[in-house]
Amino acid sequence: PNISITANFMGSHKPLDYFDWAKYIDIISWDNYPTNNLPVSNAAMRHDLMRGLKKGQSFFLMEQASNQVNWEPQNALKRPGVMRLLSYQAIAHGGDSILFFQWRQSRGACEKYHSAMVPHAGHLNTRVGRELTELGQELEKLGDKIVGSRTNSKVAMMMDWPNWWAVEFSTGPSEDLKYFNQLEKYYKAFYDLNISVDIINPSYDLSGYDIVVAPVLYMVKKNAARSIEKFVYGGGTFITTFFSGMVDENDLIILGGYPGAFRKLLG
């Protein structure tokens, strides 16, 4: 009963509400496998999302690849230094551990070409093995100096799984509207300016922030609407987009004219 519970989360995994699940586990951990064709801000955003699941508590990087994965159309090797860079990115965004899948590369089955700390060569005297050894030595020097530390962000971005489902299950106005793509665009704008962002649930307290961004916050619960109004009337800046404030928590249109829940704030 006194053992901490965790589970491997997968960043922006649409089918499961991680904010809800996070209430029942002690430590957030997740698997980070960024693809080569995406901006580095995408991985940073998912780190921040994991940090936000328990209101700023640090997380474990449970899995990453030391080199190539095996499930992309073309599985390129990581260039020298990229594995180290991604590891420190996780630490910078709240990671308390840097772990890898897998220790020894398997001989058979579906993941035999997925990279490992010990490759098919059977030893660590390889380019990747030497990088891993050097990273371990660096982390040992760092020790526990930043373990459990918190990020003091003044910008928050709202993210909500039921809102995600409602937006993309809606029969209209456009099947091309993808909720998480909109979040990524706004997150990247702050990332490119080196501005730290907390990713929060709409139910969270907003009093510690100067700016709150809520792209495509289509589904708005009453408590969230009141919280946002209080935040703005107290001097905070609220940024939202098209297709926001449209429906309540039951996916029913908020009558009286668009943008529904935000008519007082947005006019």
C-alpha positions as a Markdown table, in Angstrom:
| # | Residue | x | y | z |
|---|---|---|---|---|
| 1 | Pro | 0.0 | 0.0 | 0.0 |
| 2 | Asn | 3.0 | 2.4 | 0.4 |
| 3 | Ile | 4.5 | 1.8 | -3.0 |
| 4 | Ser | 4.2 | 4.6 | -5.5 |
| 5 | Ile | 2.1 | 3.9 | -8.6 |
| 6 | Thr | 2.9 | 5.1 | -12.1 |
| 7 | Ala | 2.0 | 4.1 | -15.7 |
| 8 | Asn | 3.5 | 4.8 | -19.1 |
| 9 | Phe | 1.6 | 7.7 | -20.6 |
| 10 | Met | 2.1 | 8.5 | -24.3 |
| 11 | Gly | 2.0 | 12.3 | -24.5 |
| 12 | Ser | -1.0 | 13.4 | -26.6 |
| 13 | His | -2.9 | 10.1 | -26.6 |
| 14 | Lys | -6.4 | 11.0 | -27.7 |
| 15 | Pro | -8.5 | 8.0 | -26.4 |
| 16 | Leu | -7.6 | 8.5 | -22.6 |
| 17 | Asp | -8.2 | 11.6 | -20.4 |
| 18 | Tyr | -4.8 | 11.8 | -18.7 |
| 19 | Phe | -5.9 | 14.6 | -16.4 |
| 20 | Asp | -8.6 | 12.3 | -15.0 |
| 21 | Trp | -6.2 | 9.3 | -14.8 |
| 22 | Ala | -3.5 | 11.3 | -13.1 |
| 23 | Lys | -5.7 | 11.6 | -10.0 |
| 24 | Tyr | -5.2 | 7.9 | -9.3 |
| 25 | Ile | -1.4 | 7.6 | -9.7 |
| 26 | Asp | 1.5 | 9.0 | -7.7 |
| 27 | Ile | 4.1 | 9.7 | -10.4 |
| 28 | Ile | 3.5 | 10.8 | -14.0 |
| 29 | Ser | 5.8 | 8.9 | -16.4 |
| 30 | Trp | 5.7 | 8.9 | -20.2 |
| 31 | Asp | 7.3 | 7.5 | -23.4 |
| 32 | Asn | 8.9 | 10.2 | -25.6 |
| 33 | Tyr | 9.6 | 9.1 | -29.2 |
| 34 | Pro | 9.7 | 12.3 | -31.3 |
| 35 | Thr | 9.7 | 11.8 | -35.1 |
| 36 | Asn | 12.4 | 13.4 | -37.2 |
| 37 | Asn | 9.9 | 15.4 | -39.3 |
| 38 | Leu | 8.4 | 17.4 | -36.4 |
| 39 | Pro | 9.7 | 20.6 | -34.7 |
| 40 | Val | 11.4 | 20.2 | -31.4 |
| 41 | Ser | 8.7 | 22.2 | -29.8 |
| 42 | Asn | 6.3 | 19.3 | -30.1 |
| 43 | Ala | 8.3 | 17.1 | -27.7 |
| 44 | Ala | 8.7 | 20.1 | -25.4 |
| 45 | Met | 4.9 | 20.7 | -25.4 |
| 46 | Arg | 4.3 | 17.1 | -24.4 |
| 47 | His | 6.8 | 17.3 | -21.6 |
| 48 | Asp | 4.9 | 20.4 | -20.3 |
| 49 | Leu | 1.6 | 18.5 | -20.6 |
| 50 | Met | 3.0 | 15.7 | -18.5 |
| 51 | Arg | 4.2 | 18.2 | -15.9 |
| 52 | Gly | 0.8 | 19.8 | -15.9 |
| 53 | Leu | -1.1 | 16.6 | -15.2 |
| 54 | Lys | -0.4 | 16.9 | -11.5 |
| 55 | Lys | -0.3 | 20.7 | -11.3 |
| 56 | Gly | 3.4 | 21.2 | -11.8 |
| 57 | Gln | 4.8 | 18.0 | -10.3 |
| 58 | Ser | 7.9 | 16.7 | -12.0 |
| 59 | Phe | 7.6 | 13.5 | -14.1 |
| 60 | Phe | 9.7 | 10.5 | -15.1 |
| 61 | Leu | 10.9 | 10.1 | -18.7 |
| 62 | Met | 10.1 | 6.3 | -18.7 |
| 63 | Glu | 11.1 | 5.5 | -22.2 |
| 64 | Gln | 13.1 | 7.0 | -25.1 |
| 65 | Ala | 15.2 | 5.5 | -27.8 |
| 66 | Ser | 19.0 | 5.6 | -27.7 |
| 67 | Asn | 19.0 | 5.6 | -31.5 |
| 68 | Gln | 16.5 | 4.6 | -34.1 |
| 69 | Val | 13.0 | 3.3 | -33.6 |
| 70 | Asn | 11.4 | 0.6 | -35.8 |
| 71 | Trp | 7.9 | 1.7 | -36.5 |
| 72 | Glu | 8.3 | 4.8 | -38.7 |
| 73 | Pro | 8.1 | 4.4 | -42.6 |
| 74 | Gln | 11.8 | 5.2 | -42.6 |
| 75 | Asn | 13.7 | 4.7 | -39.4 |
| 76 | Ala | 16.7 | 7.0 | -39.4 |
| 77 | Leu | 19.5 | 6.9 | -36.9 |
| 78 | Lys | 19.8 | 9.8 | -34.5 |
| 79 | Arg | 22.7 | 12.1 | -35.3 |
| 80 | Pro | 25.5 | 12.4 | -32.8 |
| 81 | Gly | 24.4 | 14.5 | -29.8 |
| 82 | Val | 20.6 | 14.3 | -30.5 |
| 83 | Met | 20.0 | 11.6 | -27.8 |
| 84 | Arg | 21.8 | 13.8 | -25.2 |
| 85 | Leu | 19.9 | 16.9 | -26.4 |
| 86 | Leu | 16.5 | 15.2 | -26.1 |
| 87 | Ser | 17.5 | 13.9 | -22.6 |
| 88 | Tyr | 18.3 | 17.4 | -21.3 |
| 89 | Gln | 15.2 | 18.8 | -23.0 |
| 90 | Ala | 13.2 | 16.4 | -20.8 |
| 91 | Ile | 15.1 | 17.6 | -17.7 |
| 92 | Ala | 14.6 | 21.2 | -18.5 |
| 93 | His | 10.8 | 20.7 | -18.8 |
| 94 | Gly | 10.4 | 18.9 | -15.4 |
| 95 | Gly | 11.9 | 15.4 | -15.9 |
| 96 | Asp | 13.3 | 13.8 | -12.8 |
| 97 | Ser | 14.5 | 10.6 | -14.6 |
| 98 | Ile | 16.0 | 9.7 | -17.9 |
| 99 | Leu | 15.3 | 6.1 | -18.8 |
| 100 | Phe | 15.5 | 4.2 | -22.1 |
| 101 | Phe | 13.8 | 1.4 | -23.9 |
| 102 | Gln | 15.5 | -1.0 | -24.1 |
| 103 | Trp | 18.6 | -2.3 | -22.3 |
| 104 | Arg | 19.6 | -5.0 | -24.7 |
| 105 | Gln | 18.5 | -5.2 | -28.3 |
| 106 | Ser | 16.3 | -8.2 | -28.9 |
| 107 | Arg | 17.2 | -10.9 | -31.4 |
| 108 | Gly | 13.7 | -11.6 | -32.6 |
| 109 | Ala | 10.1 | -10.5 | -32.8 |
| 110 | Cys | 8.7 | -7.1 | -33.8 |
| 111 | Glu | 11.2 | -4.9 | -32.0 |
| 112 | Lys | 14.5 | -6.5 | -33.0 |
| 113 | Tyr | 15.4 | -3.4 | -35.1 |
| 114 | His | 14.4 | -1.0 | -32.3 |
| 115 | Ser | 17.6 | 0.5 | -30.8 |
| 116 | Ala | 18.8 | -0.3 | -27.4 |
| 117 | Met | 21.5 | 0.7 | -24.9 |
| 118 | Val | 23.4 | -2.6 | -25.7 |
| 119 | Pro | 23.0 | -3.2 | -29.5 |
| 120 | His | 23.4 | -6.5 | -31.4 |
| 121 | Ala | 27.1 | -6.0 | -31.2 |
| 122 | Gly | 26.8 | -7.0 | -27.5 |
| 123 | His | 28.9 | -4.2 | -25.9 |
| 124 | Leu | 28.9 | -0.4 | -25.3 |
| 125 | Asn | 32.0 | 0.4 | -27.2 |
| 126 | Thr | 30.0 | 2.0 | -30.0 |
| 127 | Arg | 29.2 | 5.6 | -30.9 |
| 128 | Val | 25.8 | 5.4 | -29.2 |
| 129 | Gly | 27.2 | 3.4 | -26.3 |
| 130 | Arg | 29.9 | 6.0 | -25.6 |
| 131 | Glu | 27.3 | 8.8 | -25.8 |
| 132 | Leu | 25.1 | 6.9 | -23.2 |
| 133 | Thr | 28.1 | 6.4 | -20.9 |
| 134 | Glu | 29.0 | 10.1 | -21.1 |
| 135 | Leu | 25.4 | 11.1 | -20.4 |
| 136 | Gly | 25.3 | 8.8 | -17.4 |
| 137 | Gln | 28.5 | 10.4 | -16.1 |
| 138 | Glu | 27.0 | 13.9 | -16.6 |
| 139 | Leu | 23.8 | 13.0 | -14.8 |
| 140 | Glu | 25.7 | 11.5 | -11.9 |
| 141 | Lys | 27.5 | 14.8 | -11.4 |
| 142 | Leu | 24.2 | 16.6 | -11.6 |
| 143 | Gly | 22.9 | 14.3 | -8.8 |
| 144 | Asp | 19.6 | 15.3 | -7.1 |
| 145 | Lys | 20.2 | 19.1 | -7.3 |
| 146 | Ile | 17.1 | 19.8 | -9.4 |
| 147 | Val | 15.0 | 16.7 | -8.5 |
| 148 | Gly | 11.5 | 17.8 | -7.6 |
| 149 | Ser | 12.0 | 21.4 | -8.8 |
| 150 | Arg | 9.1 | 23.3 | -10.2 |
| 151 | Thr | 8.7 | 25.7 | -13.1 |
| 152 | Asn | 7.5 | 29.2 | -12.4 |
| 153 | Ser | 5.6 | 29.9 | -15.6 |
| 154 | Lys | 3.5 | 33.0 | -16.1 |
| 155 | Val | 1.8 | 31.7 | -19.2 |
| 156 | Ala | -0.7 | 28.8 | -19.1 |
| 157 | Met | -2.3 | 27.0 | -22.0 |
| 158 | Met | -5.6 | 25.2 | -21.4 |
| 159 | Met | -5.9 | 21.6 | -22.7 |
| 160 | Asp | -8.9 | 19.4 | -22.1 |
| 161 | Trp | -9.5 | 15.9 | -23.4 |
| 162 | Pro | -13.4 | 16.0 | -23.4 |
| 163 | Asn | -13.1 | 19.2 | -25.4 |
| 164 | Trp | -10.7 | 17.4 | -27.8 |
| 165 | Trp | -13.3 | 14.6 | -28.3 |
| 166 | Ala | -16.2 | 17.1 | -28.7 |
| 167 | Val | -14.4 | 19.2 | -31.3 |
| 168 | Glu | -13.4 | 16.3 | -33.5 |
| 169 | Phe | -16.5 | 14.2 | -33.1 |
| 170 | Ser | -18.7 | 17.2 | -34.1 |
| 171 | Thr | -20.5 | 16.8 | -37.4 |
| 172 | Gly | -19.3 | 20.2 | -38.6 |
| 173 | Pro | -18.2 | 22.8 | -39.3 |
| 174 | Ser | -15.1 | 21.1 | -40.8 |
| 175 | Glu | -13.4 | 17.7 | -40.6 |
| 176 | Asp | -10.1 | 19.5 | -41.2 |
| 177 | Leu | -10.2 | 21.1 | -37.7 |
| 178 | Lys | -7.7 | 19.2 | -35.5 |
| 179 | Tyr | -7.7 | 20.4 | -31.9 |
| 180 | Phe | -4.1 | 19.4 | -31.0 |
| 181 | Asn | -2.7 | 21.0 | -34.1 |
| 182 | Gln | -4.1 | 24.3 | -32.9 |
| 183 | Leu | -2.6 | 23.9 | -29.5 |
| 184 | Glu | 0.8 | 23.1 | -31.1 |
| 185 | Lys | 0.7 | 26.3 | -33.1 |
| 186 | Tyr | 0.1 | 28.6 | -30.1 |
| 187 | Tyr | 2.6 | 26.7 | -27.9 |
| 188 | Lys | 5.3 | 27.1 | -30.6 |
| 189 | Ala | 4.8 | 30.8 | -30.7 |
| 190 | Phe | 5.8 | 31.0 | -27.0 |
| 191 | Tyr | 8.5 | 28.3 | -27.4 |
| 192 | Asp | 10.2 | 30.3 | -30.1 |
| 193 | Leu | 10.3 | 33.3 | -27.8 |
| 194 | Asn | 11.8 | 31.1 | -25.0 |
| 195 | Ile | 8.7 | 31.7 | -22.8 |
| 196 | Ser | 7.8 | 28.9 | -20.4 |
| 197 | Val | 4.3 | 27.6 | -20.6 |
| 198 | Asp | 2.3 | 25.5 | -18.2 |
| 199 | Ile | -0.3 | 23.2 | -19.8 |
| 200 | Ile | -3.3 | 23.1 | -17.5 |
| 201 | Asn | -6.8 | 21.8 | -17.2 |
| 202 | Pro | -9.6 | 24.4 | -17.5 |
| 203 | Ser | -10.5 | 23.6 | -13.9 |
| 204 | Tyr | -7.1 | 24.7 | -12.5 |
| 205 | Asp | -6.6 | 27.9 | -10.5 |
| 206 | Leu | -5.5 | 30.8 | -12.8 |
| 207 | Ser | -4.4 | 33.3 | -10.2 |
| 208 | Gly | -0.7 | 32.7 | -10.6 |
| 209 | Tyr | -0.6 | 33.5 | -14.3 |
| 210 | Asp | -0.4 | 36.7 | -16.4 |
| 211 | Ile | -1.6 | 35.1 | -19.7 |
| 212 | Val | -3.9 | 32.2 | -20.3 |
| 213 | Val | -4.3 | 30.8 | -23.8 |
| 214 | Ala | -7.2 | 28.6 | -24.7 |
| 215 | Pro | -7.2 | 27.6 | -28.4 |
| 216 | Val | -10.4 | 26.2 | -29.7 |
| 217 | Leu | -12.0 | 25.9 | -26.2 |
| 218 | Tyr | -15.2 | 24.7 | -27.7 |
| 219 | Met | -16.7 | 23.0 | -24.7 |
| 220 | Val | -16.8 | 25.2 | -21.6 |
| 221 | Lys | -18.0 | 24.1 | -18.2 |
| 222 | Lys | -19.7 | 26.7 | -16.0 |
| 223 | Asn | -17.0 | 26.8 | -13.4 |
| 224 | Ala | -14.3 | 27.2 | -16.0 |
| 225 | Ala | -16.2 | 30.2 | -17.6 |
| 226 | Arg | -16.5 | 31.9 | -14.2 |
| 227 | Ser | -12.8 | 31.2 | -13.4 |
| 228 | Ile | -11.7 | 32.8 | -16.7 |
| 229 | Glu | -14.0 | 35.8 | -16.2 |
| 230 | Lys | -12.5 | 36.3 | -12.7 |
| 231 | Phe | -9.0 | 36.0 | -14.1 |
| 232 | Val | -9.7 | 38.7 | -16.8 |
| 233 | Tyr | -11.5 | 41.1 | -14.4 |
| 234 | Gly | -8.5 | 40.8 | -12.1 |
| 235 | Gly | -6.1 | 42.0 | -14.8 |
| 236 | Gly | -5.1 | 38.8 | -16.6 |
| 237 | Thr | -4.9 | 38.5 | -20.4 |
| 238 | Phe | -7.0 | 35.7 | -21.9 |
| 239 | Ile | -6.3 | 34.6 | -25.5 |
| 240 | Thr | -8.7 | 32.4 | -27.4 |
| 241 | Thr | -9.6 | 31.5 | -30.9 |
| 242 | Phe | -12.4 | 30.7 | -33.3 |
| 243 | Phe | -14.8 | 27.9 | -32.3 |
| 244 | Ser | -14.5 | 28.7 | -28.6 |
| 245 | Gly | -17.3 | 28.9 | -26.0 |
| 246 | Met | -19.8 | 27.2 | -28.2 |
| 247 | Val | -21.2 | 24.4 | -26.0 |
| 248 | Asp | -21.6 | 23.4 | -22.4 |
| 249 | Glu | -20.3 | 20.2 | -20.8 |
| 250 | Asn | -23.1 | 18.2 | -22.3 |
| 251 | Asp | -22.2 | 19.4 | -25.9 |
| 252 | Leu | -25.3 | 21.5 | -26.1 |
| 253 | Ile | -25.1 | 24.9 | -27.8 |
| 254 | Ile | -25.0 | 27.8 | -25.4 |
| 255 | Leu | -27.9 | 29.9 | -26.7 |
| 256 | Gly | -28.0 | 33.7 | -27.0 |
| 257 | Gly | -25.4 | 34.1 | -29.7 |
| 258 | Tyr | -21.8 | 33.3 | -30.3 |
| 259 | Pro | -19.3 | 33.0 | -28.7 |
| 260 | Gly | -21.6 | 31.5 | -26.1 |
| 261 | Ala | -19.8 | 31.2 | -22.8 |
| 262 | Phe | -17.4 | 34.1 | -23.7 |
| 263 | Arg | -19.9 | 36.7 | -24.9 |
| 264 | Lys | -19.2 | 39.0 | -21.9 |
| 265 | Leu | -15.4 | 38.8 | -22.4 |
| 266 | Leu | -15.2 | 38.9 | -26.1 |
| 267 | Gly | -18.3 | 40.9 | -27.1 |
